[in-house]
Structure formats: C-alpha cells, structure tokens
Amino acid sequence: MLIAGASSGIGHTLALQLQKEGATLFTAGRRQPEGIQSTHLVWDALRTGENDLSGLPDTLHGLVYAPGSIRLAPFGKLTVEQFREDFELNVLGAVALLKAAMPALIQSRSAGVVLFSTVAAKMGFGLHASVSVAKSAVEGLAKSLAAELAPYRIRVNAVAPSLTDTPLARNAGLLDDNRRAAADKRHPLGRVGTPEDIAGMTAFLLSEEAGWITGQVIGVDGGMSNLK
Ligand SMILES: NC(=O)c1ccc[n+]([C@@H]2O[C@H](COP(=O)([O-])OP(=O)(O)OC[C@H]3O[C@@H](n4cnc5c(N)ncnc54)[C@H](OP(=O)(O)O)[C@@H]3O)[C@@H](O)[C@H]2O)c1
C-alpha cells in the first residue's frame, strides 16, 4: 500500500489504521511520517520531475493520494499562479505518482486507488474557486481512470470530505475558537469531520469489501452536500 501524505491529518490517521491491520506500507512525502513503520520515499508533489521513485515495489495493492490544499480567497484576490499551484499539488502530483505506480498496481490484479476531492467541488461555495477547480479535476481523473483501469481490476474512487479537523484546516484558521461553533452548526449532523471519519471510508474503499465499487465520488461530509 502506498500513501502519499501520511505525515499529517487524514493520511496519517489512515496509515496508523492500516498499520494496525498489518499492511505493508510505503509512504511518499516531504517528511517522514512519525509513528509509522514504512518504506518512506522523499517526494515533493510540486517538483514532480525531480523525485526519485525507484524505491517503489513491484506490486502495490493500493494507492492513496492525500496532499491537498484549502486556499480560500475572493476570486479577485487569487492569482493565476495560485490556481496553478493548487492544480499542481492536487492534480498533477496525483497524476505523476499514479503514472510511476501504475506497473505495480497492474501487477496486483486487484488494486484500490483513493483520491481526495472536497464537498466544494459538488457545491458552489464562495471563496473556493481555486480549490474547487483543482478538486473537480481530481474527480474527473478518478472517474476517467476508473473506466480505463477497470480491465486491470484496479478500482479508482474519490472521497469528498467537508471541513475536517486536521492541521490543514487548523492552519487555514477554519477551526479557530471563534469559528468552530459555527462550523459545527453548518453541518446537518452538527459537527465538523474527524480524520477518523475520512480515513475509515478510505480504508473501506481500499478493502476487498469495496470490490465492486469504482468510479465513485463519495461524500463524507456530515450531510453537507445533499441535505438542507
Ligand atoms: N481537512 C479538511 O477540512 C479537508 C476538506 C476537504 C478535503 N480535504 C482533502 O483531504 C486531503 C487530506 O487533507 P488533510 O486535511 O489531512 O491535510 P494535511 O493535514 O495538511 O496533510 C497533508 C499531507 O500532504 C502532504 N503534502 C503536502 N504538500 C505536499 C507536497 N508538496 N508534496 C508531498 N506531500 C505533500 C503532507 O506531507 P509533508 O508535509 O510531509 O510533505 C501531509 O502529510 C487533501 O487532499 C485535502 O485537500 C481536506
């Protein structure tokens, strides 16, 4: 199993869960994940041409791509360069890693791939233009690859979280004391997500129990995307 972005947030929680279940883990990212026994490949999604992925194994039963961004700003203040950077981190990083891992995934004859979108791809939210553009592309990538790779028994799905309590959301100031109660209340189920909420769905999608699920975008969002 290869997890990109296992040093923090959802990817880290997933790596801990899979480790407990006895999975052999490979991780990719700028930092070595703490508390995870894995073969770690130093890898920067924004420098796709410069990374050495020769340490990937011959066979991979799964790949999860967790690097992502929450850059919220009025459209007028977002620069084209910022759109480009969000696209590179969320989309092109995944493309590069998937291309490198493809022979090993095909070798497995039964692999699962999970990418991360956001509730803000399906729903229109102000200030979300850049992340929405990038994550909508992630959904397109997931569905297109699911079709192309089905003959190899590779399943590709995307998980679309709403606001989840991770370093990414905290560093963006979205869970500050003065915003937390409102953030909880916005969700029909009365709270923002936990990394465990999202990692649990991801682990399920990777497992054989999800062996007939592919090409789906699954909202794990406290009811945010479908309920009023
Ligand atoms: N948290 C939310 O509210 C929320 C909501 C909707 C969607 N999502 C999506 O869910 C996914 C996981 O988010 P999270 O909240 O768990 O984020 P996080 O806590 O910031 O973790 C992101 C991980 O990605 C890695 N990463 C970041 N930039 C990288 C780069 N340039 N190259 C390689 N690795 C990089 C980081 O590792 P290193 O720093 O070690 O490289 C880190 O392990 C993301 O795709 C995010 O967009 C999150």
The ligand as an SDF file (V2000), in Angstrom:
LIG
                    3D

 48 52  0  0  0  0  0  0  0  0999 V2000
   -9.1260   18.9270    6.2180 N   0  0  0  0  0  0  0  0  0  0  0  0
  -10.1680   19.3180    5.5260 C   0  0  0  0  0  0  0  0  0  0  0  0
  -11.0320   20.0940    6.0090 O   0  0  0  0  0  0  0  0  0  0  0  0
  -10.3840   18.8280    4.1150 C   0  0  0  0  0  0  0  0  0  0  0  0
  -11.6070   19.1150    3.4900 C   0  0  0  0  0  0  0  0  0  0  0  0
  -11.7880   18.6880    2.1780 C   0  0  0  0  0  0  0  0  0  0  0  0
  -10.8000   17.9830    1.5130 C   0  0  0  0  0  0  0  0  0  0  0  0
   -9.6230   17.7140    2.1680 N   0  0  0  0  0  0  0  0  0  0  0  0
   -8.5920   16.9920    1.4250 C   0  0  0  0  0  0  0  0  0  0  0  0
   -8.1700   15.8480    2.1520 O   0  0  0  0  0  0  0  0  0  0  0  0
   -6.7900   15.5780    1.8630 C   0  0  0  0  0  0  0  0  0  0  0  0
   -6.0040   15.4070    3.1540 C   0  0  0  0  0  0  0  0  0  0  0  0
   -6.0600   16.6390    3.8540 O   0  0  0  0  0  0  0  0  0  0  0  0
   -5.5660   16.8460    5.3550 P   0  0  0  0  0  0  0  0  0  0  0  0
   -6.5120   17.8090    5.9600 O   0  0  0  0  0  0  0  0  0  0  0  0
   -5.3030   15.5530    6.0050 O   0  0  0  0  0  0  0  0  0  0  0  0
   -4.1730   17.6330    5.0870 O   0  0  0  0  0  0  0  0  0  0  0  0
   -2.8300   17.7910    5.9350 P   0  0  0  0  0  0  0  0  0  0  0  0
   -3.0780   17.5420    7.3820 O   0  0  0  0  0  0  0  0  0  0  0  0
   -2.2430   19.1090    5.5540 O   0  0  0  0  0  0  0  0  0  0  0  0
   -1.8980   16.6390    5.3460 O   0  0  0  0  0  0  0  0  0  0  0  0
   -1.4810   16.7420    4.0160 C   0  0  0  0  0  0  0  0  0  0  0  0
   -0.3860   15.7520    3.7230 C   0  0  0  0  0  0  0  0  0  0  0  0
    0.0480   16.0170    2.3850 O   0  0  0  0  0  0  0  0  0  0  0  0
    1.4500   16.1430    2.3390 C   0  0  0  0  0  0  0  0  0  0  0  0
    1.8770   17.1780    1.4030 N   0  0  0  0  0  0  0  0  0  0  0  0
    1.5220   18.4800    1.3910 C   0  0  0  0  0  0  0  0  0  0  0  0
    2.1690   19.1370    0.4260 N   0  0  0  0  0  0  0  0  0  0  0  0
    2.9590   18.2240   -0.1830 C   0  0  0  0  0  0  0  0  0  0  0  0
    3.8770   18.2690   -1.2590 C   0  0  0  0  0  0  0  0  0  0  0  0
    4.1700   19.4250   -1.9170 N   0  0  0  0  0  0  0  0  0  0  0  0
    4.4990   17.1380   -1.6350 N   0  0  0  0  0  0  0  0  0  0  0  0
    4.2640   15.9830   -0.9900 C   0  0  0  0  0  0  0  0  0  0  0  0
    3.4120   15.8660    0.0280 N   0  0  0  0  0  0  0  0  0  0  0  0
    2.7700   16.9780    0.4340 C   0  0  0  0  0  0  0  0  0  0  0  0
    1.8860   16.4990    3.7400 C   0  0  0  0  0  0  0  0  0  0  0  0
    3.1210   15.8590    3.9960 O   0  0  0  0  0  0  0  0  0  0  0  0
    4.5490   16.5660    4.0120 P   0  0  0  0  0  0  0  0  0  0  0  0
    4.3340   17.9550    4.5750 O   0  0  0  0  0  0  0  0  0  0  0  0
    5.3580   15.6780    4.8840 O   0  0  0  0  0  0  0  0  0  0  0  0
    5.0450   16.5670    2.6140 O   0  0  0  0  0  0  0  0  0  0  0  0
    0.8170   15.8820    4.6270 C   0  0  0  0  0  0  0  0  0  0  0  0
    1.2150   14.6010    5.0590 O   0  0  0  0  0  0  0  0  0  0  0  0
   -6.3080   16.7410    0.9910 C   0  0  0  0  0  0  0  0  0  0  0  0
   -6.3250   16.3620   -0.3620 O   0  0  0  0  0  0  0  0  0  0  0  0
   -7.3340   17.8190    1.2330 C   0  0  0  0  0  0  0  0  0  0  0  0
   -7.4540   18.7120    0.1530 O   0  0  0  0  0  0  0  0  0  0  0  0
   -9.3970   18.1120    3.4480 C   0  0  0  0  0  0  0  0  0  0  0  0
  1  2  1  0
  2  3  2  0
  2  4  1  0
  4  5  1  0
  4 48  2  0
  5  6  2  0
  6  7  1  0
  7  8  2  0
  8  9  1  0
  8 48  1  0
  9 10  1  0
  9 46  1  0
 10 11  1  0
 11 12  1  0
 11 44  1  0
 12 13  1  0
 13 14  1  0
 14 15  2  0
 14 16  1  0
 14 17  1  0
 17 18  1  0
 18 19  2  0
 18 20  1  0
 18 21  1  0
 21 22  1  0
 22 23  1  0
 23 24  1  0
 23 42  1  0
 24 25  1  0
 25 26  1  0
 25 36  1  0
 26 27  1  0
 26 35  1  0
 27 28  2  0
 28 29  1  0
 29 30  1  0
 29 35  2  0
 30 31  1  0
 30 32  2  0
 32 33  1  0
 33 34  2  0
 34 35  1  0
 36 37  1  0
 36 42  1  0
 37 38  1  0
 38 39  2  0
 38 40  1  0
 38 41  1  0
 42 43  1  0
 44 45  1  0
 44 46  1  0
 46 47  1  0
M  CHG  2   8   1  16  -1
M  END
$$$$
